[in-house]
Amino acid sequence: QVQLVESGGGLVQAGGSLRLSCAASGFTFSNYALDWFRQAPGKEREIVAVIDWSGRSVYYADSVKGRFTISRDNAKNTGYLQMNSLKPEDTAVYYCAASAAMYSPRMDYWGKGTLVTVSS
């Protein structure tokens, strides 16, 4: 059974940090790019960061560049999103997804999301 399970969300004050994890099972995680998306209340889902299968290539949305770091540990079938200097506008449900290739418009697998709330 294919699963992506996010964890690490919660309530944090502005300026604080959180690290999200995405645990993969049921498929060969190392064959897939890992994507992090977020969806704020009343807004469309947006891409946050992407990392290729090897971890050597990454992409960040302008809104998080310099504050967030995406990484992965293929030996542990787990991806991460380190979020520093959090702002209230980072409040959203964060989803991880796996895609066959970096920059692919199609996600093959999705997690159910984890809520991040940043208070001002």
ROTORDREN-256395 format. One record per atom (N, C-alpha, C): atom name; residue number from 1; residue in one letter; x negated, y negated, z negated. Coordinates in steps of 0.02 Angstrom, whole numbers, always signed. Example, Ala and Ser with C-alpha at 12.3 -4.5 7.8 and 13.67 -1.06 7.14 Angstrom:
("N" 1 "A" (-660 +284 -390));
("CA" 1 "A" (-615 +225 -390));
("C" 1 "A" (-660 +165 -390));
("N" 2 "S" (-642 +112 -354));
("CA" 2 "S" (-684 +53 -357));
("C" 2 "S" (-645 -2 -394));
# end
This chain:
("N" 1 "Q" (-42 +60 +0));
("CA" 1 "Q" (+0 +0 +0));
("C" 1 "Q" (-44 -62 +0));
("N" 2 "V" (-33 -105 +49));
("CA" 2 "V" (-73 -166 +54));
("C" 2 "V" (-50 -216 +3));
("N" 3 "Q" (-98 -244 -33));
("CA" 3 "Q" (-82 -296 -82));
("C" 3 "Q" (-135 -350 -84));
("N" 4 "L" (-113 -411 -92));
("CA" 4 "L" (-156 -467 -110));
("C" 4 "L" (-123 -498 -172));
("N" 5 "V" (-161 -501 -225));
("CA" 5 "V" (-134 -526 -288));
("C" 5 "V" (-175 -584 -313));
("N" 6 "E" (-143 -642 -317));
("CA" 6 "E" (-177 -702 -342));
("C" 6 "E" (-172 -705 -418));
("N" 7 "S" (-222 -735 -448));
("CA" 7 "S" (-220 -748 -520));
("C" 7 "S" (-262 -809 -535));
("N" 8 "G" (-255 -836 -595));
("CA" 8 "G" (-296 -892 -616));
("C" 8 "G" (-262 -959 -615));
("N" 9 "G" (-200 -961 -592));
("CA" 9 "G" (-164 -1023 -593));
("C" 9 "G" (-145 -1043 -664));
("N" 10 "G" (-120 -1104 -671));
("CA" 10 "G" (-99 -1128 -736));
("C" 10 "G" (-93 -1203 -738));
("N" 11 "L" (-89 -1230 -798));
("CA" 11 "L" (-82 -1301 -809));
("C" 11 "L" (-150 -1329 -831));
("N" 12 "V" (-170 -1383 -798));
("CA" 12 "V" (-235 -1414 -813));
("C" 12 "V" (-227 -1489 -807));
("N" 13 "Q" (-266 -1525 -845));
("CA" 13 "Q" (-265 -1598 -840));
("C" 13 "Q" (-305 -1621 -779));
("N" 14 "A" (-287 -1679 -755));
("CA" 14 "A" (-324 -1709 -700));
("C" 14 "A" (-398 -1714 -718));
("N" 15 "G" (-440 -1697 -670));
("CA" 15 "G" (-511 -1695 -682));
("C" 15 "G" (-537 -1628 -703));
("N" 16 "G" (-493 -1583 -720));
("CA" 16 "G" (-512 -1517 -743));
("C" 16 "G" (-526 -1469 -686));
("N" 17 "S" (-538 -1406 -705));
("CA" 17 "S" (-556 -1355 -656));
("C" 17 "S" (-516 -1292 -667));
("N" 18 "L" (-506 -1255 -614));
("CA" 18 "L" (-477 -1188 -617));
("C" 18 "L" (-512 -1145 -564));
("N" 19 "R" (-515 -1081 -577));
("CA" 19 "R" (-539 -1035 -526));
("C" 19 "R" (-484 -984 -511));
("N" 20 "L" (-463 -983 -449));
("CA" 20 "L" (-413 -935 -427));
("C" 20 "L" (-449 -873 -400));
("N" 21 "S" (-418 -816 -411));
("CA" 21 "S" (-443 -753 -384));
("C" 21 "S" (-390 -722 -340));
("N" 22 "C" (-413 -684 -291));
("CA" 22 "C" (-368 -648 -245));
("C" 22 "C" (-394 -577 -240));
("N" 23 "A" (-360 -530 -271));
("CA" 23 "A" (-380 -460 -271));
("C" 23 "A" (-346 -423 -215));
("N" 24 "A" (-385 -391 -173));
("CA" 24 "A" (-358 -356 -114));
("C" 24 "A" (-361 -280 -125));
("N" 25 "S" (-311 -246 -99));
("CA" 25 "S" (-310 -173 -100));
("C" 25 "S" (-269 -146 -43));
("N" 26 "G" (-283 -84 -23));
("CA" 26 "G" (-244 -52 +29));
("C" 26 "G" (-266 -66 +99));
("N" 27 "F" (-318 -105 +108));
("CA" 27 "F" (-346 -117 +174));
("C" 27 "F" (-420 -134 +166));
("N" 28 "T" (-456 -136 +222));
("CA" 28 "T" (-528 -148 +219));
("C" 28 "T" (-540 -223 +216));
("N" 29 "F" (-545 -248 +155));
("CA" 29 "F" (-550 -320 +143));
("C" 29 "F" (-608 -351 +181));
("N" 30 "S" (-663 -316 +185));
("CA" 30 "S" (-724 -345 +216));
("C" 30 "S" (-717 -354 +291));
("N" 31 "N" (-664 -328 +322));
("CA" 31 "N" (-652 -337 +393));
("C" 31 "N" (-611 -400 +409));
("N" 32 "Y" (-589 -435 +358));
("CA" 32 "Y" (-543 -490 +367));
("C" 32 "Y" (-570 -556 +340));
("N" 33 "A" (-551 -609 +374));
("CA" 33 "A" (-562 -676 +346));
("C" 33 "A" (-512 -686 +290));
("N" 34 "L" (-531 -728 +242));
("CA" 34 "L" (-488 -743 +186));
("C" 34 "L" (-468 -816 +189));
("N" 35 "D" (-403 -828 +183));
("CA" 35 "D" (-376 -895 +188));
("C" 35 "D" (-341 -913 +122));
("N" 36 "W" (-347 -975 +101));
("CA" 36 "W" (-308 -1001 +46));
("C" 36 "W" (-262 -1056 +73));
("N" 37 "F" (-198 -1050 +57));
("CA" 37 "F" (-149 -1100 +74));
("C" 37 "F" (-118 -1127 +10));
("N" 38 "R" (-83 -1182 +15));
("CA" 38 "R" (-44 -1206 -41));
("C" 38 "R" (+20 -1239 -15));
("N" 39 "Q" (+70 -1238 -58));
("CA" 39 "Q" (+133 -1270 -42));
("C" 39 "Q" (+158 -1308 -103));
("N" 40 "A" (+161 -1373 -96));
("CA" 40 "A" (+185 -1416 -149));
("C" 40 "A" (+261 -1422 -144));
("N" 41 "P" (+293 -1439 -198));
("CA" 41 "P" (+366 -1445 -197));
("C" 41 "P" (+390 -1494 -143));
("N" 42 "G" (+435 -1472 -101));
("CA" 42 "G" (+463 -1515 -50));
("C" 42 "G" (+419 -1526 +10));
("N" 43 "K" (+362 -1491 +12));
("CA" 43 "K" (+316 -1501 +68));
("C" 43 "K" (+304 -1435 +104));
("N" 44 "E" (+276 -1441 +164));
("CA" 44 "E" (+260 -1382 +203));
("C" 44 "E" (+195 -1350 +176));
("N" 45 "R" (+190 -1286 +189));
("CA" 45 "R" (+128 -1251 +170));
("C" 45 "R" (+70 -1277 +212));
("N" 46 "E" (+13 -1284 +180));
("CA" 46 "E" (-46 -1310 +215));
("C" 46 "E" (-107 -1267 +200));
("N" 47 "I" (-152 -1265 +248));
("CA" 47 "I" (-214 -1228 +238));
("C" 47 "I" (-259 -1269 +191));
("N" 48 "V" (-293 -1233 +147));
("CA" 48 "V" (-339 -1264 +100));
("C" 48 "V" (-411 -1247 +118));
("N" 49 "A" (-425 -1183 +127));
("CA" 49 "A" (-493 -1162 +141));
("C" 49 "A" (-491 -1093 +173));
("N" 50 "V" (-544 -1079 +212));
("CA" 50 "V" (-551 -1014 +245));
("C" 50 "V" (-623 -992 +240));
("N" 51 "I" (-633 -927 +234));
("CA" 51 "I" (-701 -899 +234));
("C" 51 "I" (-700 -838 +279));
("N" 52 "D" (-753 -830 +318));
("CA" 52 "D" (-753 -773 +364));
("C" 52 "D" (-770 -709 +326));
("N" 53 "W" (-771 -653 +362));
("CA" 53 "W" (-779 -589 +329));
("C" 53 "W" (-845 -583 +292));
("N" 54 "S" (-897 -617 +318));
("CA" 54 "S" (-963 -609 +289));
("C" 54 "S" (-976 -659 +233));
("N" 55 "G" (-936 -711 +230));
("CA" 55 "G" (-948 -764 +181));
("C" 55 "G" (-995 -818 +206));
("N" 56 "R" (-1018 -812 +268));
("CA" 56 "R" (-1067 -861 +294));
("C" 56 "R" (-1035 -922 +324));
("N" 57 "S" (-973 -916 +346));
("CA" 57 "S" (-939 -974 +376));
("C" 57 "S" (-878 -992 +334));
("N" 58 "V" (-872 -1057 +320));
("CA" 58 "V" (-815 -1081 +280));
("C" 58 "V" (-785 -1143 +313));
("N" 59 "Y" (-723 -1155 +296));
("CA" 59 "Y" (-687 -1215 +319));
("C" 59 "Y" (-648 -1243 +259));
("N" 60 "Y" (-645 -1308 +255));
("CA" 60 "Y" (-606 -1341 +202));
("C" 60 "Y" (-562 -1395 +233));
("N" 61 "A" (-502 -1401 +208));
("CA" 61 "A" (-461 -1459 +225));
("C" 61 "A" (-494 -1522 +197));
("N" 62 "D" (-485 -1577 +231));
("CA" 62 "D" (-516 -1639 +209));
("C" 62 "D" (-496 -1658 +138));
("N" 63 "S" (-435 -1641 +120));
("CA" 63 "S" (-409 -1660 +54));
("C" 63 "S" (-445 -1626 -4));
("N" 64 "V" (-480 -1571 +10));
("CA" 64 "V" (-513 -1534 -45));
("C" 64 "V" (-588 -1530 -36));
("N" 65 "K" (-613 -1555 +20));
("CA" 65 "K" (-685 -1550 +34));
("C" 65 "K" (-725 -1585 -21));
("N" 66 "G" (-777 -1551 -44));
("CA" 66 "G" (-819 -1578 -97));
("C" 66 "G" (-794 -1563 -167));
("N" 67 "R" (-732 -1539 -173));
("CA" 67 "R" (-704 -1522 -239));
("C" 67 "R" (-690 -1448 -247));
("N" 68 "F" (-671 -1414 -193));
("CA" 68 "F" (-654 -1343 -195));
("C" 68 "F" (-710 -1303 -161));
("N" 69 "T" (-720 -1242 -185));
("CA" 69 "T" (-768 -1196 -155));
("C" 69 "T" (-735 -1128 -146));
("N" 70 "I" (-736 -1103 -85));
("CA" 70 "I" (-710 -1037 -71));
("C" 70 "I" (-768 -988 -69));
("N" 71 "S" (-756 -928 -94));
("CA" 71 "S" (-808 -876 -93));
("C" 71 "S" (-774 -808 -94));
("N" 72 "R" (-815 -756 -86));
("CA" 72 "R" (-787 -688 -87));
("C" 72 "R" (-841 -640 -109));
("N" 73 "D" (-818 -584 -137));
("CA" 73 "D" (-861 -530 -157));
("C" 73 "D" (-832 -467 -126));
("N" 74 "N" (-858 -447 -69));
("CA" 74 "N" (-830 -390 -34));
("C" 74 "N" (-838 -324 -73));
("N" 75 "A" (-889 -320 -114));
("CA" 75 "A" (-898 -260 -155));
("C" 75 "A" (-841 -253 -206));
("N" 76 "K" (-812 -309 -226));
("CA" 76 "K" (-757 -308 -274));
("C" 76 "K" (-689 -318 -241));
("N" 77 "N" (-689 -324 -174));
("CA" 77 "N" (-626 -336 -138));
("C" 77 "N" (-588 -396 -166));
("N" 78 "T" (-625 -448 -180));
("CA" 78 "T" (-596 -506 -213));
("C" 78 "T" (-621 -571 -181));
("N" 79 "G" (-575 -617 -173));
("CA" 79 "G" (-593 -684 -151));
("C" 79 "G" (-579 -734 -207));
("N" 80 "Y" (-611 -793 -200));
("CA" 80 "Y" (-605 -843 -253));
("C" 80 "Y" (-595 -912 -223));
("N" 81 "L" (-565 -955 -263));
("CA" 81 "L" (-560 -1025 -246));
("C" 81 "L" (-576 -1064 -310));
("N" 82 "Q" (-635 -1092 -313));
("CA" 82 "Q" (-655 -1134 -369));
("C" 82 "Q" (-630 -1204 -356));
("N" 83 "M" (-591 -1230 -402));
("CA" 83 "M" (-561 -1296 -393));
("C" 83 "M" (-585 -1342 -449));
("N" 84 "N" (-622 -1393 -429));
("CA" 84 "N" (-648 -1442 -477));
("C" 84 "N" (-618 -1511 -464));
("N" 85 "S" (-625 -1555 -513));
("CA" 85 "S" (-600 -1624 -506));
("C" 85 "S" (-528 -1624 -482));
("N" 86 "L" (-487 -1584 -513));
("CA" 86 "L" (-418 -1576 -491));
("C" 86 "L" (-379 -1641 -500));
("N" 87 "K" (-333 -1651 -453));
("CA" 87 "K" (-291 -1710 -452));
("C" 87 "K" (-218 -1689 -456));
("N" 88 "P" (-174 -1733 -479));
("CA" 88 "P" (-103 -1715 -481));
("C" 88 "P" (-76 -1693 -413));
("N" 89 "E" (-102 -1721 -359));
("CA" 89 "E" (-79 -1702 -292));
("C" 89 "E" (-102 -1632 -272));
("N" 90 "D" (-144 -1600 -312));
("CA" 90 "D" (-162 -1530 -299));
("C" 90 "D" (-110 -1482 -327));
("N" 91 "T" (-61 -1508 -362));
("CA" 91 "T" (-8 -1465 -390));
("C" 91 "T" (+29 -1430 -333));
("N" 92 "A" (+32 -1364 -337));
("CA" 92 "A" (+62 -1324 -284));
("C" 92 "A" (+60 -1250 -304));
("N" 93 "V" (+97 -1211 -266));
("CA" 93 "V" (+87 -1138 -268));
("C" 93 "V" (+32 -1122 -218));
("N" 94 "Y" (-18 -1086 -241));
("CA" 94 "Y" (-76 -1068 -200));
("C" 94 "Y" (-69 -995 -179));
("N" 95 "Y" (-78 -983 -114));
("CA" 95 "Y" (-73 -917 -86));
("C" 95 "Y" (-138 -897 -53));
("N" 96 "C" (-157 -834 -60));
("CA" 96 "C" (-211 -808 -19));
("C" 96 "C" (-182 -765 +36));
("N" 97 "A" (-218 -762 +91));
("CA" 97 "A" (-197 -723 +148));
("C" 97 "A" (-258 -695 +183));
("N" 98 "A" (-248 -640 +219));
("CA" 98 "A" (-302 -610 +257));
("C" 98 "A" (-285 -613 +331));
("N" 99 "S" (-334 -633 +370));
("CA" 99 "S" (-324 -639 +442));
("C" 99 "S" (-379 -601 +478));
("N" 100 "A" (-363 -578 +538));
("CA" 100 "A" (-410 -536 +576));
("C" 100 "A" (-473 -573 +594));
("N" 101 "A" (-468 -639 +601));
("CA" 101 "A" (-526 -679 +619));
("C" 101 "A" (-518 -749 +590));
("N" 102 "M" (-574 -780 +576));
("CA" 102 "M" (-572 -849 +553));
("C" 102 "M" (-539 -892 +605));
("N" 103 "Y" (-497 -938 +583));
("CA" 103 "Y" (-459 -984 +626));
("C" 103 "Y" (-403 -949 +664));
("N" 104 "S" (-390 -886 +649));
("CA" 104 "S" (-333 -853 +679));
("C" 104 "S" (-268 -886 +655));
("N" 105 "P" (-221 -899 +699));
("CA" 105 "P" (-158 -930 +677));
("C" 105 "P" (-111 -881 +643));
("N" 106 "R" (-129 -818 +646));
("CA" 106 "R" (-85 -766 +618));
("C" 106 "R" (-118 -734 +558));
("N" 107 "M" (-81 -734 +504));
("CA" 107 "M" (-103 -700 +443));
("C" 107 "M" (-75 -630 +442));
("N" 108 "D" (-118 -581 +429));
("CA" 108 "D" (-95 -512 +428));
("C" 108 "D" (-64 -493 +361));
("N" 109 "Y" (-91 -520 +307));
("CA" 109 "Y" (-67 -503 +240));
("C" 109 "Y" (-64 -567 +198));
("N" 110 "W" (-14 -568 +153));
("CA" 110 "W" (-4 -624 +109));
("C" 110 "W" (+2 -601 +37));
("N" 111 "G" (-22 -643 -8));
("CA" 111 "G" (-6 -634 -78));
("C" 111 "G" (+58 -670 -96));
("N" 112 "K" (+79 -663 -158));
("CA" 112 "K" (+143 -693 -179));
("C" 112 "K" (+133 -762 -210));
("N" 113 "G" (+72 -781 -222));
("CA" 113 "G" (+58 -848 -246));
("C" 113 "G" (+47 -854 -320));
("N" 114 "T" (+12 -907 -338));
("CA" 114 "T" (+2 -924 -408));
("C" 114 "T" (+9 -1000 -415));
("N" 115 "L" (+44 -1022 -467));
("CA" 115 "L" (+60 -1092 -475));
("C" 115 "L" (+4 -1129 -510));
("N" 116 "V" (-15 -1185 -480));
("CA" 116 "V" (-64 -1231 -510));
("C" 116 "V" (-29 -1297 -523));
("N" 117 "T" (-30 -1319 -585));
("CA" 117 "T" (+0 -1382 -604));
("C" 117 "T" (-53 -1427 -634));
("N" 118 "V" (-61 -1486 -605));
("CA" 118 "V" (-111 -1533 -629));
("C" 118 "V" (-75 -1593 -658));
("N" 119 "S" (-84 -1605 -723));
("CA" 119 "S" (-50 -1660 -756));
("C" 119 "S" (-95 -1723 -755));
("N" 120 "S" (-62 -1779 -752));
("CA" 120 "S" (-99 -1843 -749));
("C" 120 "S" (-113 -1870 -819));
# end
